[in-house]
Amino acid sequence: MKIMHRKRPLFLPLYDTQVYACYCGPGARYPIKKSPQRTWAQFLRLLGDAMARDLDEQPDTWKTLMGCAPHGGSVLRVLDVVAWNLGGDPESMQLSHLI
């Protein structure tokens, strides 16, 4: 995923364990529930849907955050950075509840 993200950073989100930790877990605060039976294709579709919802539901917040980002960045890259940071802190809340 990281290689694909580098080739198309405006189209494909970065995915790693910290982004996973932000979006997938137990309880209502996570949009994706863990499931060992789910395939990677099914999971990535759910992840894309959850990320799109986060972007669509808070356009003004993302516009403000884009103002803090380096010129030439994308809202998807800002989402990656926020999700990566939230996933690194086990005490943090899931992204859609934070914004």
mmCIF file of the C-alpha atoms, coordinates in Angstrom:
data_MODEL
# 
_entry.id   MODEL 
# 
loop_
_atom_site.group_PDB 
_atom_site.id 
_atom_site.type_symbol 
_atom_site.label_atom_id 
_atom_site.label_alt_id 
_atom_site.label_comp_id 
_atom_site.label_asym_id 
_atom_site.label_entity_id 
_atom_site.label_seq_id 
_atom_site.pdbx_PDB_ins_code 
_atom_site.Cartn_x 
_atom_site.Cartn_y 
_atom_site.Cartn_z 
_atom_site.occupancy 
_atom_site.B_iso_or_equiv 
_atom_site.pdbx_formal_charge 
_atom_site.auth_seq_id 
_atom_site.auth_comp_id 
_atom_site.auth_asym_id 
_atom_site.auth_atom_id 
_atom_site.pdbx_PDB_model_num 
ATOM 1  C CA . MET A 1 1  ? 0.000   0.000   0.000  1.00 0.00 ? 1  MET A CA 1 
ATOM 2  C CA . LYS A 1 2  ? 2.805   2.440   0.771  1.00 0.00 ? 2  LYS A CA 1 
ATOM 3  C CA . ILE A 1 3  ? 4.292   2.007   -2.702 1.00 0.00 ? 3  ILE A CA 1 
ATOM 4  C CA . MET A 1 4  ? 0.895   2.465   -4.336 1.00 0.00 ? 4  MET A CA 1 
ATOM 5  C CA . HIS A 1 5  ? 0.304   5.561   -2.186 1.00 0.00 ? 5  HIS A CA 1 
ATOM 6  C CA . ARG A 1 6  ? 3.623   7.050   -3.340 1.00 0.00 ? 6  ARG A CA 1 
ATOM 7  C CA . LYS A 1 7  ? 2.617   6.554   -6.973 1.00 0.00 ? 7  LYS A CA 1 
ATOM 8  C CA . ARG A 1 8  ? -0.865  8.095   -6.535 1.00 0.00 ? 8  ARG A CA 1 
ATOM 9  C CA . PRO A 1 9  ? -0.828  10.138  -3.268 1.00 0.00 ? 9  PRO A CA 1 
ATOM 10 C CA . LEU A 1 10 ? -3.850  12.239  -4.255 1.00 0.00 ? 10 LEU A CA 1 
ATOM 11 C CA . PHE A 1 11 ? -5.908  9.132   -4.973 1.00 0.00 ? 11 PHE A CA 1 
ATOM 12 C CA . LEU A 1 12 ? -4.788  6.342   -2.618 1.00 0.00 ? 12 LEU A CA 1 
ATOM 13 C CA . PRO A 1 13 ? -4.552  6.854   1.136  1.00 0.00 ? 13 PRO A CA 1 
ATOM 14 C CA . LEU A 1 14 ? -1.548  5.763   3.105  1.00 0.00 ? 14 LEU A CA 1 
ATOM 15 C CA . TYR A 1 15 ? -2.269  2.618   5.070  1.00 0.00 ? 15 TYR A CA 1 
ATOM 16 C CA . ASP A 1 16 ? -0.248  1.208   7.929  1.00 0.00 ? 16 ASP A CA 1 
ATOM 17 C CA . THR A 1 17 ? -0.784  -0.145  11.432 1.00 0.00 ? 17 THR A CA 1 
ATOM 18 C CA . GLN A 1 18 ? -1.446  3.296   12.900 1.00 0.00 ? 18 GLN A CA 1 
ATOM 19 C CA . VAL A 1 19 ? -4.126  4.121   10.324 1.00 0.00 ? 19 VAL A CA 1 
ATOM 20 C CA . TYR A 1 20 ? -5.591  0.678   11.012 1.00 0.00 ? 20 TYR A CA 1 
ATOM 21 C CA . ALA A 1 21 ? -5.615  1.449   14.753 1.00 0.00 ? 21 ALA A CA 1 
ATOM 22 C CA . CYS A 1 22 ? -7.520  4.673   14.084 1.00 0.00 ? 22 CYS A CA 1 
ATOM 23 C CA . TYR A 1 23 ? -10.270 3.014   12.055 1.00 0.00 ? 23 TYR A CA 1 
ATOM 24 C CA . CYS A 1 24 ? -10.546 -0.589  13.245 1.00 0.00 ? 24 CYS A CA 1 
ATOM 25 C CA . GLY A 1 25 ? -11.172 -1.789  16.755 1.00 0.00 ? 25 GLY A CA 1 
ATOM 26 C CA . PRO A 1 26 ? -13.682 -2.836  19.377 1.00 0.00 ? 26 PRO A CA 1 
ATOM 27 C CA . GLY A 1 27 ? -16.581 -0.695  20.460 1.00 0.00 ? 27 GLY A CA 1 
ATOM 28 C CA . ALA A 1 28 ? -18.775 1.955   18.922 1.00 0.00 ? 28 ALA A CA 1 
ATOM 29 C CA . ARG A 1 29 ? -16.023 4.549   18.535 1.00 0.00 ? 29 ARG A CA 1 
ATOM 30 C CA . TYR A 1 30 ? -14.484 2.660   15.589 1.00 0.00 ? 30 TYR A CA 1 
ATOM 31 C CA . PRO A 1 31 ? -16.243 2.553   12.205 1.00 0.00 ? 31 PRO A CA 1 
ATOM 32 C CA . ILE A 1 32 ? -14.805 -0.882  11.299 1.00 0.00 ? 32 ILE A CA 1 
ATOM 33 C CA . LYS A 1 33 ? -15.180 -3.851  13.608 1.00 0.00 ? 33 LYS A CA 1 
ATOM 34 C CA . LYS A 1 34 ? -12.361 -6.398  13.631 1.00 0.00 ? 34 LYS A CA 1 
ATOM 35 C CA . SER A 1 35 ? -13.195 -9.616  11.798 1.00 0.00 ? 35 SER A CA 1 
ATOM 36 C CA . PRO A 1 36 ? -10.760 -12.454 11.108 1.00 0.00 ? 36 PRO A CA 1 
ATOM 37 C CA . GLN A 1 37 ? -13.077 -13.759 8.366  1.00 0.00 ? 37 GLN A CA 1 
ATOM 38 C CA . ARG A 1 38 ? -12.901 -10.529 6.318  1.00 0.00 ? 38 ARG A CA 1 
ATOM 39 C CA . THR A 1 39 ? -10.675 -10.508 3.222  1.00 0.00 ? 39 THR A CA 1 
ATOM 40 C CA . TRP A 1 40 ? -8.221  -7.688  2.484  1.00 0.00 ? 40 TRP A CA 1 
ATOM 41 C CA . ALA A 1 41 ? -10.387 -6.584  -0.424 1.00 0.00 ? 41 ALA A CA 1 
ATOM 42 C CA . GLN A 1 42 ? -13.424 -6.341  1.851  1.00 0.00 ? 42 GLN A CA 1 
ATOM 43 C CA . PHE A 1 43 ? -11.456 -4.503  4.538  1.00 0.00 ? 43 PHE A CA 1 
ATOM 44 C CA . LEU A 1 44 ? -9.951  -1.975  2.153  1.00 0.00 ? 44 LEU A CA 1 
ATOM 45 C CA . ARG A 1 45 ? -13.391 -1.171  0.747  1.00 0.00 ? 45 ARG A CA 1 
ATOM 46 C CA . LEU A 1 46 ? -14.678 -0.556  4.301  1.00 0.00 ? 46 LEU A CA 1 
ATOM 47 C CA . LEU A 1 47 ? -11.622 1.573   5.076  1.00 0.00 ? 47 LEU A CA 1 
ATOM 48 C CA . GLY A 1 48 ? -12.143 3.665   1.940  1.00 0.00 ? 48 GLY A CA 1 
ATOM 49 C CA . ASP A 1 49 ? -15.812 4.170   2.817  1.00 0.00 ? 49 ASP A CA 1 
ATOM 50 C CA . ALA A 1 50 ? -14.943 5.212   6.388  1.00 0.00 ? 50 ALA A CA 1 
ATOM 51 C CA . MET A 1 51 ? -12.304 7.670   5.179  1.00 0.00 ? 51 MET A CA 1 
ATOM 52 C CA . ALA A 1 52 ? -14.698 9.134   2.596  1.00 0.00 ? 52 ALA A CA 1 
ATOM 53 C CA . ARG A 1 53 ? -17.350 9.591   5.305  1.00 0.00 ? 53 ARG A CA 1 
ATOM 54 C CA . ASP A 1 54 ? -14.853 11.393  7.532  1.00 0.00 ? 54 ASP A CA 1 
ATOM 55 C CA . LEU A 1 55 ? -13.958 13.734  4.673  1.00 0.00 ? 55 LEU A CA 1 
ATOM 56 C CA . ASP A 1 56 ? -17.568 14.300  3.573  1.00 0.00 ? 56 ASP A CA 1 
ATOM 57 C CA . GLU A 1 57 ? -19.053 14.888  7.024  1.00 0.00 ? 57 GLU A CA 1 
ATOM 58 C CA . GLN A 1 58 ? -16.627 17.640  8.090  1.00 0.00 ? 58 GLN A CA 1 
ATOM 59 C CA . PRO A 1 59 ? -15.688 19.688  4.995  1.00 0.00 ? 59 PRO A CA 1 
ATOM 60 C CA . ASP A 1 60 ? -15.047 22.920  6.910  1.00 0.00 ? 60 ASP A CA 1 
ATOM 61 C CA . THR A 1 61 ? -12.717 21.199  9.357  1.00 0.00 ? 61 THR A CA 1 
ATOM 62 C CA . TRP A 1 62 ? -10.683 19.633  6.559  1.00 0.00 ? 62 TRP A CA 1 
ATOM 63 C CA . LYS A 1 63 ? -10.557 22.971  4.717  1.00 0.00 ? 63 LYS A CA 1 
ATOM 64 C CA . THR A 1 64 ? -9.125  24.581  7.858  1.00 0.00 ? 64 THR A CA 1 
ATOM 65 C CA . LEU A 1 65 ? -6.582  21.794  8.297  1.00 0.00 ? 65 LEU A CA 1 
ATOM 66 C CA . MET A 1 66 ? -5.593  22.120  4.627  1.00 0.00 ? 66 MET A CA 1 
ATOM 67 C CA . GLY A 1 67 ? -4.646  25.718  5.416  1.00 0.00 ? 67 GLY A CA 1 
ATOM 68 C CA . CYS A 1 68 ? -1.995  24.377  7.809  1.00 0.00 ? 68 CYS A CA 1 
ATOM 69 C CA . ALA A 1 69 ? -0.617  21.856  5.313  1.00 0.00 ? 69 ALA A CA 1 
ATOM 70 C CA . PRO A 1 70 ? 2.267   22.505  2.908  1.00 0.00 ? 70 PRO A CA 1 
ATOM 71 C CA . HIS A 1 71 ? 1.254   23.898  -0.469 1.00 0.00 ? 71 HIS A CA 1 
ATOM 72 C CA . GLY A 1 72 ? 0.497   21.185  -2.997 1.00 0.00 ? 72 GLY A CA 1 
ATOM 73 C CA . GLY A 1 73 ? -0.819  18.725  -0.436 1.00 0.00 ? 73 GLY A CA 1 
ATOM 74 C CA . SER A 1 74 ? -4.202  17.092  -0.628 1.00 0.00 ? 74 SER A CA 1 
ATOM 75 C CA . VAL A 1 75 ? -7.051  16.684  1.811  1.00 0.00 ? 75 VAL A CA 1 
ATOM 76 C CA . LEU A 1 76 ? -6.428  12.938  1.606  1.00 0.00 ? 76 LEU A CA 1 
ATOM 77 C CA . ARG A 1 77 ? -2.834  13.468  2.772  1.00 0.00 ? 77 ARG A CA 1 
ATOM 78 C CA . VAL A 1 78 ? -4.079  15.597  5.681  1.00 0.00 ? 78 VAL A CA 1 
ATOM 79 C CA . LEU A 1 79 ? -6.483  12.783  6.612  1.00 0.00 ? 79 LEU A CA 1 
ATOM 80 C CA . ASP A 1 80 ? -3.558  10.326  6.463  1.00 0.00 ? 80 ASP A CA 1 
ATOM 81 C CA . VAL A 1 81 ? -1.518  12.469  8.861  1.00 0.00 ? 81 VAL A CA 1 
ATOM 82 C CA . VAL A 1 82 ? -4.400  12.936  11.309 1.00 0.00 ? 82 VAL A CA 1 
ATOM 83 C CA . ALA A 1 83 ? -5.351  9.233   11.234 1.00 0.00 ? 83 ALA A CA 1 
ATOM 84 C CA . TRP A 1 84 ? -1.704  8.185   11.605 1.00 0.00 ? 84 TRP A CA 1 
ATOM 85 C CA . ASN A 1 85 ? -1.302  10.383  14.673 1.00 0.00 ? 85 ASN A CA 1 
ATOM 86 C CA . LEU A 1 86 ? -4.569  9.248   16.232 1.00 0.00 ? 86 LEU A CA 1 
ATOM 87 C CA . GLY A 1 87 ? -3.698  5.598   15.619 1.00 0.00 ? 87 GLY A CA 1 
ATOM 88 C CA . GLY A 1 88 ? -0.411  6.034   17.450 1.00 0.00 ? 88 GLY A CA 1 
ATOM 89 C CA . ASP A 1 89 ? -2.168  7.063   20.672 1.00 0.00 ? 89 ASP A CA 1 
ATOM 90 C CA . PRO A 1 90 ? -4.273  4.270   22.197 1.00 0.00 ? 90 PRO A CA 1 
ATOM 91 C CA . GLU A 1 91 ? -6.069  6.803   24.401 1.00 0.00 ? 91 GLU A CA 1 
ATOM 92 C CA . SER A 1 92 ? -7.152  8.958   21.453 1.00 0.00 ? 92 SER A CA 1 
ATOM 93 C CA . MET A 1 93 ? -10.625 8.784   20.009 1.00 0.00 ? 93 MET A CA 1 
ATOM 94 C CA . GLN A 1 94 ? -11.571 7.508   16.576 1.00 0.00 ? 94 GLN A CA 1 
ATOM 95 C CA . LEU A 1 95 ? -11.267 10.218  13.915 1.00 0.00 ? 95 LEU A CA 1 
ATOM 96 C CA . SER A 1 96 ? -14.942 10.952  13.181 1.00 0.00 ? 96 SER A CA 1 
ATOM 97 C CA . HIS A 1 97 ? -15.645 11.494  16.877 1.00 0.00 ? 97 HIS A CA 1 
ATOM 98 C CA . LEU A 1 98 ? -12.679 13.804  17.342 1.00 0.00 ? 98 LEU A CA 1 
ATOM 99 C CA . ILE A 1 99 ? -13.607 16.326  14.665 1.00 0.00 ? 99 ILE A CA 1 
# 
